[in-house]
Each structure stands twice: as C-alpha cells, then as structure tokens.
Amino acid sequence: LSMAAISSGALAADAPSTKQGKTTTAIFAGGCFWCIEADFEKLPGVIGAESGYTAGRVANPSYEMVSSGGTGHTEAVRVTYDPGKVSYSQLVEHFWRTIDPTAKDQQFCDHGTQYRSGIYWSNDSEKKIAEASREALLKSGKVKQVHTEIIAATTFYPAEEYHQDYYKKNPLRYAYYRKGCRRDARLEEIWGAK
C-alpha cells in the first residue's frame, strides 16, 4: 500500500488481495481519468484502477471544484496491482503509451492544469524507475520533450461513484468521448499502431 493510499485513509485491510499474494498501488495522471482507468484495467496483473484527484491544495475536492481548475489537483487513477504479475516499471512503460507526454497542462481535447499528466511515486525506487523511464523515452527520439510531472505522491482522493468504471457503465458515451477527443488517433501518431 503506497503512502498516498495510507494518507487518503485506506487501510491495508481495505486493499484487494489475490491468491498470488500482496497487492500494491501506484498513482498516474493522463488527462481524463475515465480513459486512464480503462487503459490500465486492460493490463494483465492490474487488479483495478480507481478514478480520483491528486497533487492539489484542497482537502476532499469535488469534481466540480477540480474541473474548474482552482484546486491544483489533476484527474488521476490509483492502480492496484499484483507485483508478482506486473512490475512498477512495466506500469510506467504502459502509462507512457496511454498519454501524450509532449502536451503541457492538457491531454487531447481536455485543457487546463487539472488534465496535466503525472507519475506520483511513493518511494525512492519508484522515483528512480520513473525518472529513468523518462530519460530513456527522451533518448529514444520518439518525443522531443516530456511535460509529464514526476513528483512524490500526496493524498489521493477517490472521485465520485459515477466516475468509477465509467467506461463500463456508459460504454457508448465513453466511446464517443474517446473518439471525439481523438485520443487514440493522437496516440497512434506518437507511438504507432498497436
């Protein structure tokens, strides 16, 4: 369980468990949390992803507060995963391919600091992995710049229930939103076809 999960009030007993062993969490932001949640939940070894808000200045923010841009938070996901099946390094590599790291304070059709991308580490090992991954990405030549913040995790506030698993609850609206924002088209421009 990450420090962010502990500081948000989650107890170890609340964390999902698997037959293989313990789970842990990681926090990422990449624009619309519905899309990041859906992208992570497709990754083998991920138990689930929870939409929420992090890296802001206000306690217990609401969607309306965050979406106005005045709280300093970004829409984010807290990924619960089995480290015996997927590593933190693999999560970070997967994350890059779900965002446009060249965009500052926006992702696709969503604009403002509340849609900035970020990797929120909870220990030195995660920090080193995230920073090394960013450097490798820059050296690869795939992108010329990276505006994704890599900072220590702070409190993660779960979003309202209607945002959780939005892509499952509202598949048509979700698909329309994702296509309308040209998310997958832009991802293919950066990373190539899947």
Secondary structure as a PSIPRED ss2 file (coil, helix, strand):
# PSIPRED VFORMAT (PSIPRED V4.0)

   1 L C   1.000  0.000  0.000
   2 S C   1.000  0.000  0.000
   3 M H   0.000  1.000  0.000
   4 A H   0.000  1.000  0.000
   5 A H   0.000  1.000  0.000
   6 I H   0.000  1.000  0.000
   7 S H   0.000  1.000  0.000
   8 S C   1.000  0.000  0.000
   9 G C   1.000  0.000  0.000
  10 A C   1.000  0.000  0.000
  11 L C   1.000  0.000  0.000
  12 A H   0.000  1.000  0.000
  13 A H   0.000  1.000  0.000
  14 D H   0.000  1.000  0.000
  15 A C   1.000  0.000  0.000
  16 P C   1.000  0.000  0.000
  17 S C   1.000  0.000  0.000
  18 T E   0.000  0.000  1.000
  19 K C   1.000  0.000  0.000
  20 Q C   1.000  0.000  0.000
  21 G E   0.000  0.000  1.000
  22 K C   1.000  0.000  0.000
  23 T C   1.000  0.000  0.000
  24 T E   0.000  0.000  1.000
  25 T E   0.000  0.000  1.000
  26 A E   0.000  0.000  1.000
  27 I E   0.000  0.000  1.000
  28 F E   0.000  0.000  1.000
  29 A E   0.000  0.000  1.000
  30 G E   0.000  0.000  1.000
  31 G C   1.000  0.000  0.000
  32 C C   1.000  0.000  0.000
  33 F H   0.000  1.000  0.000
  34 W H   0.000  1.000  0.000
  35 C H   0.000  1.000  0.000
  36 I H   0.000  1.000  0.000
  37 E H   0.000  1.000  0.000
  38 A H   0.000  1.000  0.000
  39 D H   0.000  1.000  0.000
  40 F H   0.000  1.000  0.000
  41 E H   0.000  1.000  0.000
  42 K C   1.000  0.000  0.000
  43 L C   1.000  0.000  0.000
  44 P C   1.000  0.000  0.000
  45 G C   1.000  0.000  0.000
  46 V E   0.000  0.000  1.000
  47 I E   0.000  0.000  1.000
  48 G E   0.000  0.000  1.000
  49 A E   0.000  0.000  1.000
  50 E E   0.000  0.000  1.000
  51 S E   0.000  0.000  1.000
  52 G E   0.000  0.000  1.000
  53 Y E   0.000  0.000  1.000
  54 T E   0.000  0.000  1.000
  55 A C   1.000  0.000  0.000
  56 G C   1.000  0.000  0.000
  57 R C   1.000  0.000  0.000
  58 V C   1.000  0.000  0.000
  59 A C   1.000  0.000  0.000
  60 N C   1.000  0.000  0.000
  61 P C   1.000  0.000  0.000
  62 S C   1.000  0.000  0.000
  63 Y H   0.000  1.000  0.000
  64 E H   0.000  1.000  0.000
  65 M H   0.000  1.000  0.000
  66 V H   0.000  1.000  0.000
  67 S H   0.000  1.000  0.000
  68 S C   1.000  0.000  0.000
  69 G C   1.000  0.000  0.000
  70 G C   1.000  0.000  0.000
  71 T C   1.000  0.000  0.000
  72 G C   1.000  0.000  0.000
  73 H C   1.000  0.000  0.000
  74 T E   0.000  0.000  1.000
  75 E E   0.000  0.000  1.000
  76 A E   0.000  0.000  1.000
  77 V E   0.000  0.000  1.000
  78 R E   0.000  0.000  1.000
  79 V E   0.000  0.000  1.000
  80 T E   0.000  0.000  1.000
  81 Y E   0.000  0.000  1.000
  82 D C   1.000  0.000  0.000
  83 P C   1.000  0.000  0.000
  84 G C   1.000  0.000  0.000
  85 K C   1.000  0.000  0.000
  86 V C   1.000  0.000  0.000
  87 S C   1.000  0.000  0.000
  88 Y H   0.000  1.000  0.000
  89 S H   0.000  1.000  0.000
  90 Q H   0.000  1.000  0.000
  91 L H   0.000  1.000  0.000
  92 V H   0.000  1.000  0.000
  93 E H   0.000  1.000  0.000
  94 H H   0.000  1.000  0.000
  95 F H   0.000  1.000  0.000
  96 W H   0.000  1.000  0.000
  97 R C   1.000  0.000  0.000
  98 T C   1.000  0.000  0.000
  99 I C   1.000  0.000  0.000
 100 D C   1.000  0.000  0.000
 101 P C   1.000  0.000  0.000
 102 T C   1.000  0.000  0.000
 103 A C   1.000  0.000  0.000
 104 K C   1.000  0.000  0.000
 105 D C   1.000  0.000  0.000
 106 Q E   0.000  0.000  1.000
 107 Q E   0.000  0.000  1.000
 108 F C   1.000  0.000  0.000
 109 C C   1.000  0.000  0.000
 110 D E   0.000  0.000  1.000
 111 H E   0.000  0.000  1.000
 112 G C   1.000  0.000  0.000
 113 T H   0.000  1.000  0.000
 114 Q H   0.000  1.000  0.000
 115 Y H   0.000  1.000  0.000
 116 R C   1.000  0.000  0.000
 117 S E   0.000  0.000  1.000
 118 G E   0.000  0.000  1.000
 119 I E   0.000  0.000  1.000
 120 Y E   0.000  0.000  1.000
 121 W E   0.000  0.000  1.000
 122 S C   1.000  0.000  0.000
 123 N C   1.000  0.000  0.000
 124 D H   0.000  1.000  0.000
 125 S H   0.000  1.000  0.000
 126 E H   0.000  1.000  0.000
 127 K H   0.000  1.000  0.000
 128 K H   0.000  1.000  0.000
 129 I H   0.000  1.000  0.000
 130 A H   0.000  1.000  0.000
 131 E H   0.000  1.000  0.000
 132 A H   0.000  1.000  0.000
 133 S H   0.000  1.000  0.000
 134 R H   0.000  1.000  0.000
 135 E H   0.000  1.000  0.000
 136 A H   0.000  1.000  0.000
 137 L H   0.000  1.000  0.000
 138 L H   0.000  1.000  0.000
 139 K H   0.000  1.000  0.000
 140 S H   0.000  1.000  0.000
 141 G C   1.000  0.000  0.000
 142 K C   1.000  0.000  0.000
 143 V C   1.000  0.000  0.000
 144 K C   1.000  0.000  0.000
 145 Q C   1.000  0.000  0.000
 146 V C   1.000  0.000  0.000
 147 H C   1.000  0.000  0.000
 148 T C   1.000  0.000  0.000
 149 E E   0.000  0.000  1.000
 150 I E   0.000  0.000  1.000
 151 I E   0.000  0.000  1.000
 152 A E   0.000  0.000  1.000
 153 A C   1.000  0.000  0.000
 154 T C   1.000  0.000  0.000
 155 T C   1.000  0.000  0.000
 156 F C   1.000  0.000  0.000
 157 Y E   0.000  0.000  1.000
 158 P E   0.000  0.000  1.000
 159 A C   1.000  0.000  0.000
 160 E C   1.000  0.000  0.000
 161 E H   0.000  1.000  0.000
 162 Y H   0.000  1.000  0.000
 163 H H   0.000  1.000  0.000
 164 Q C   1.000  0.000  0.000
 165 D C   1.000  0.000  0.000
 166 Y H   0.000  1.000  0.000
 167 Y H   0.000  1.000  0.000
 168 K H   0.000  1.000  0.000
 169 K H   0.000  1.000  0.000
 170 N C   1.000  0.000  0.000
 171 P H   0.000  1.000  0.000
 172 L H   0.000  1.000  0.000
 173 R H   0.000  1.000  0.000
 174 Y H   0.000  1.000  0.000
 175 A H   0.000  1.000  0.000
 176 Y H   0.000  1.000  0.000
 177 Y H   0.000  1.000  0.000
 178 R H   0.000  1.000  0.000
 179 K H   0.000  1.000  0.000
 180 G H   0.000  1.000  0.000
 181 C C   1.000  0.000  0.000
 182 R C   1.000  0.000  0.000
 183 R H   0.000  1.000  0.000
 184 D H   0.000  1.000  0.000
 185 A H   0.000  1.000  0.000
 186 R H   0.000  1.000  0.000
 187 L H   0.000  1.000  0.000
 188 E H   0.000  1.000  0.000
 189 E H   0.000  1.000  0.000
 190 I H   0.000  1.000  0.000
 191 W H   0.000  1.000  0.000
 192 G C   1.000  0.000  0.000
 193 A C   1.000  0.000  0.000
 194 K C   1.000  0.000  0.000
